[in-house]
Amino acid sequence: MVKIVGIQFKETKRVYYFNSLHYNFKVGDKVIVDTVRGLEIGTVLIPTTLKKKEDIEFELKDVVRKATDKDLANEIENIEKAKVAFEFFKEKAIEFNLDMKPLYAEYTIDKSKVIFYYVSEDRVDFRDLLKVLAPEFKTRVELRQIGSREAARIIGGLGTCGRELCCKTHLTNFNFVTMKMAKEQGMSLNTAKISGCCGKLMCCIAYENEMYKELKKELPGVGTFVETPTCPRCKIVSVDYIKKLFKTQEGVDTMPIVHTLDEIKVLDKEDKIINETEETVELDENLEITNVVEEETPAPVKKSKYEKRMQNQRNRKNKWSTWLWRIKNNSKTRCF
């Protein structure tokens, strides 16, 4: 059995798991852990629990120690120093005319490294910038490029719904979002209308997709023939799966009428076929129906690659012999 603990860093919603060793941490405890960025201070979100080694899919790093009062004081000091360093970084980025958008800066808990985060669509050559930053801060300097979605999570903002961004409030991971999901939910396929502040497709399209799949199994879709209080047989042209409202076309030149789920009755496929035949075909009572048996045409035989290659060789040989025969006859004709 292994003791694991879930730790959250800064304002990110994602939880990272570490080996708590002999410590027993509670929710809200501050701990020091070693990450890819260096020594960092984090907050315990999931208390110490026991797990089997077989259930752990990857190797866990160990917790260094529980944070002391000195570590907490250093963290507050690092936040103030990072603000000053970030202002200097922004000025120099503008001075060197670099195509990047600075976001924020942070120090590791032991002040051995300062990391500057920025957003850019392309790779940026910041070698000249590093030559200015390193002597200024007299420590190891790292510039890290992050994606537009991660930048939106850090900055925050309001979405098209008027609420705070989902990635800022509760989303822990960025799910895969496609245009097919937006189409299945009946949304506009205009990229500007279904994109978030980051310029990517809105995250809510992904985590609402499963709900729409379940509703589509229960509710009739577009193209289904139904019976309504105002029409014995009409076609559904639009569906609002959340409100469970249906728009039906009850005439050629009329506007679609909105109905609730209780007001419609789905027609069977047999009723649909019978109604269509009554409208299009008039059967004669004295018409005799006889069975007509059509001869089945044999399916074409597929040739193998070898047979196709041999056939092409024979065609080229016949073409070459025909060309020689024409040259020979033309030459005799010219001689005479």
C-alpha positions in Angstrom: 0.0 0.0 0.0 1.2 3.5 -0.8 0.1 6.8 0.8 -0.9 9.4 -1.8 -2.1 13.0 -1.5 -3.7 15.3 -4.0 -2.2 18.8 -4.3 -3.3 21.9 -6.1 -1.0 24.7 -7.2 -1.9 28.4 -7.2 -5.2 29.1 -9.0 -5.2 26.0 -11.3 -8.1 23.6 -10.8 -6.1 20.5 -11.7 -5.0 18.1 -8.9 -1.6 16.4 -8.9 -0.8 13.3 -6.9 2.3 12.8 -4.8 3.7 10.2 -2.4 3.1 11.5 1.1 5.7 9.1 2.6 5.2 9.0 6.4 3.2 12.3 6.5 -0.6 12.4 7.1 -1.9 15.6 5.5 -5.3 17.2 5.8 -7.3 19.3 3.4 -5.9 22.9 3.4 -2.3 22.0 4.5 0.5 23.8 2.8 3.3 21.5 1.5 6.6 21.8 -0.4 7.0 19.5 -3.4 9.6 19.1 -6.2 8.1 19.6 -9.7 9.5 20.2 -13.2 9.6 23.9 -12.4 11.5 23.4 -9.2 10.5 23.5 -5.5 6.9 24.8 -5.2 4.4 25.3 -2.5 1.0 23.7 -2.9 -2.3 23.2 -1.1 -3.6 19.8 -0.1 -7.0 19.3 -1.8 -7.3 15.5 -1.3 -6.1 14.2 2.1 -3.7 11.3 2.5 -5.2 8.0 1.3 -4.0 4.5 0.9 -3.7 3.0 -2.6 -2.5 -0.3 -4.0 0.7 -0.2 -6.0 -1.2 -2.0 -8.9 -3.7 0.8 -9.1 -1.0 3.5 -9.6 -0.3 3.9 -13.3 2.7 6.2 -13.1 5.6 6.9 -10.8 4.8 9.4 -8.0 7.2 12.0 -6.8 7.7 12.4 -3.0 6.5 15.3 -0.9 9.6 17.1 0.4 8.1 18.4 3.7 5.2 20.3 5.2 5.5 24.1 4.7 6.8 26.1 7.6 6.1 29.7 8.6 9.3 30.7 6.9 8.2 29.1 3.6 4.9 31.0 3.7 6.7 34.3 4.3 9.0 33.5 1.4 6.0 32.8 -0.8 4.5 36.2 0.0 7.9 37.9 -0.7 8.2 36.0 -4.0 4.8 37.2 -5.2 5.8 40.8 -4.7 9.1 40.3 -6.4 7.4 38.5 -9.3 5.2 41.5 -9.9 8.3 43.8 -10.3 10.0 41.3 -12.5 7.0 40.9 -14.7 6.8 44.7 -15.3 10.5 44.7 -16.4 9.9 41.7 -18.6 7.0 43.5 -20.4 9.0 46.6 -21.0 11.9 44.7 -22.6 9.6 42.6 -24.7 8.1 45.8 -26.2 11.6 47.3 -26.6 12.9 44.3 -28.6 9.6 44.3 -30.6 8.9 40.6 -29.9 5.7 39.0 -31.1 4.5 37.8 -27.7 2.0 38.6 -25.1 3.5 38.5 -21.5 1.1 36.9 -18.9 2.8 36.7 -15.5 5.9 35.7 -13.7 6.7 33.5 -10.7 9.6 32.6 -8.5 10.3 29.2 -7.1 10.2 28.9 -3.3 14.0 28.8 -3.0 14.4 31.8 -5.4 16.7 29.6 -7.6 14.6 30.3 -10.7 12.3 33.0 -12.1 9.8 31.8 -14.8 8.1 34.2 -17.3 5.0 33.0 -19.1 3.8 34.3 -22.4 1.5 33.6 -25.3 2.4 33.6 -29.0 1.1 32.0 -32.2 4.6 31.2 -33.5 8.0 30.5 -32.0 9.8 33.5 -30.7 13.6 34.1 -30.8 14.2 35.7 -27.4 17.9 35.1 -27.1 18.7 38.8 -27.0 16.0 39.2 -24.3 17.6 36.6 -22.1 20.9 38.4 -22.3 19.2 41.4 -20.6 17.1 39.5 -18.1 19.8 37.2 -16.7 22.1 40.0 -15.4 19.1 41.9 -14.1 17.7 39.2 -11.8 21.0 37.4 -11.2 19.3 34.0 -11.1 18.3 31.3 -13.6 15.7 32.8 -16.0 13.2 30.6 -18.0 10.7 31.8 -20.6 7.8 29.4 -21.1 5.2 29.6 -23.9 1.7 28.4 -23.1 -1.4 27.8 -25.1 -4.3 30.2 -25.6 -6.7 28.1 -23.5 -4.3 28.0 -20.6 -3.8 31.8 -20.9 -7.6 32.3 -20.7 -7.7 30.2 -17.6 -5.0 32.4 -16.0 -6.4 35.8 -17.0 -10.1 34.9 -16.6 -13.1 36.7 -18.1 -16.8 36.4 -19.0 -18.1 34.0 -21.6 -20.9 34.6 -24.1 -23.4 33.3 -21.5 -22.5 36.2 -19.2 -20.9 33.9 -16.6 -17.3 33.5 -15.6 -15.2 31.3 -17.8 -15.6 27.6 -17.1 -11.9 27.0 -17.2 -11.5 29.6 -14.5 -14.2 28.2 -12.2 -14.5 24.4 -12.3 -12.9 22.7 -15.3 -9.8 20.7 -14.4 -8.9 19.4 -17.9 -9.4 20.7 -21.4 -11.5 18.2 -23.3 -11.4 17.5 -27.0 -13.9 19.7 -28.9 -15.0 19.3 -32.5 -17.4 21.0 -34.9 -19.4 17.7 -35.1 -20.4 18.2 -31.5 -21.7 21.7 -32.2 -23.6 20.4 -35.2 -25.2 17.6 -33.1 -26.4 20.2 -30.6 -28.0 22.4 -33.2 -25.6 25.3 -32.7 -24.6 27.8 -35.4 -21.5 26.6 -37.3 -20.2 30.2 -37.4 -16.8 30.0 -35.7 -17.1 33.4 -34.2 -20.3 32.5 -32.4 -19.1 29.2 -30.9 -15.6 30.2 -29.9 -14.6 31.4 -26.5 -12.3 34.1 -25.3 -9.2 32.0 -26.2 -10.3 31.8 -29.8 -10.9 28.0 -29.6 -14.2 26.2 -29.6 -16.1 26.7 -26.3 -15.3 24.0 -23.7 -19.0 23.7 -22.7 -19.7 22.1 -26.1 -17.7 19.1 -25.0 -19.0 18.4 -21.6 -22.6 19.0 -22.7 -22.3 16.6 -25.6 -23.1 13.4 -23.6 -26.3 15.0 -22.4 -27.5 15.8 -25.9 -26.7 12.2 -27.0 -29.0 10.9 -24.3 -31.8 13.4 -25.1 -31.6 12.4 -28.8 -32.3 8.8 -27.9 -35.4 9.8 -26.0 -36.8 12.6 -28.1 -37.9 12.6 -31.8 -35.4 14.3 -34.1 -35.7 16.6 -37.2 -37.5 15.0 -40.1 -39.8 12.9 -37.9 -43.6 12.9 -38.7 -45.8 13.7 -35.7 -49.4 14.4 -34.9 -50.2 17.7 -33.2 -53.5 19.4 -32.0 -53.5 21.6 -35.1 -52.3 19.1 -37.7 -52.9 15.3 -38.1 -49.6 14.8 -39.8 -46.7 17.2 -40.0 -42.9 17.2 -40.0 -40.5 18.4 -37.3 -38.1 21.0 -38.7 -36.3 22.1 -35.5 -35.8 20.7 -32.0 -34.7 22.4 -28.7 -33.5 19.5 -26.7 -33.0 21.5 -23.5 -36.5 23.0 -23.3 -38.0 20.0 -25.1 -39.7 22.2 -27.7 -40.4 21.2 -31.3 -41.1 23.3 -34.4 -43.4 21.7 -37.0 -44.1 22.7 -40.6 -47.9 22.3 -41.0 -48.2 24.0 -44.3 -46.3 25.0 -47.5 -46.4 28.8 -47.0 -46.9 28.9 -43.2 -44.5 29.6 -40.4 -43.3 26.7 -38.2 -45.4 26.3 -35.0 -43.9 25.5 -31.6 -45.2 22.5 -29.6 -44.2 21.0 -26.3 -43.4 17.3 -25.9 -46.9 16.6 -24.4 -48.6 18.1 -27.5 -47.0 15.8 -30.1 -47.5 12.2 -30.9 -44.9 10.4 -33.1 -46.4 8.5 -36.0 -45.3 4.9 -36.7 -43.3 4.1 -39.8 -46.2 2.0 -41.1 -48.6 4.9 -40.8 -46.1 7.1 -42.6 -45.8 4.6 -45.5 -49.5 4.2 -45.9 -50.2 7.9 -45.9 -47.6 8.5 -48.5 -48.9 5.8 -50.8 -52.5 7.1 -50.5 -51.3 10.6 -51.6 -49.2 9.5 -54.5 -50.7 6.2 -55.9 -54.3 5.3 -56.8 -54.8 1.6 -57.0 -57.3 0.0 -59.4 -59.6 -2.6 -57.8 -59.5 -4.8 -61.0 -55.7 -4.6 -61.2 -54.1 -8.1 -61.2 -50.7 -8.2 -59.5 -48.3 -10.8 -60.7 -44.9 -11.8 -59.4 -42.1 -10.9 -61.7 -38.9 -12.7 -61.3 -35.9 -10.8 -62.5 -32.8 -12.6 -63.6 -29.9 -11.9 -61.3 -26.9 -10.5 -63.1 -23.8 -12.3 -62.0 -21.4 -10.3 -59.9 -18.2 -9.2 -61.7 -15.2 -11.3 -61.0 -12.5 -9.4 -59.3 -9.0 -9.9 -60.8 -5.9 -10.3 -58.8 -3.0 -8.0 -59.1 -1.1 -10.6 -61.1 -3.9 -11.0 -63.6 -4.2 -7.2 -64.0 -0.5 -6.9 -64.6 -0.5 -9.6 -67.2 -3.5 -8.1 -69.0 -1.7 -4.8 -69.2 1.3 -6.4 -70.7 -0.8 -8.1 -73.4 -2.5 -4.8 -74.2 0.8 -3.1 -74.7 2.1 -6.0 -76.8 -1.0 -5.8 -79.1 -0.6 -2.1 -79.4 3.0 -2.4 -80.4 2.4 -5.0 -83.0 -0.4 -3.0 -84.5 1.9 0.0 -84.8 4.6 -2.0 -86.5 2.1 -3.5 -89.0 1.0 0.0 -89.9 4.5 1.2 -90.5 5.3 -1.8 -92.7 2.2 -1.3 -94.9 2.8 2.4 -95.3 6.4 1.7 -96.4 5.2 -0.7 -99.1 2.6 1.7 -100.3 5.3 4.4 -100.7 7.6 2.0 -102.7 4.9 1.3 -105.2 
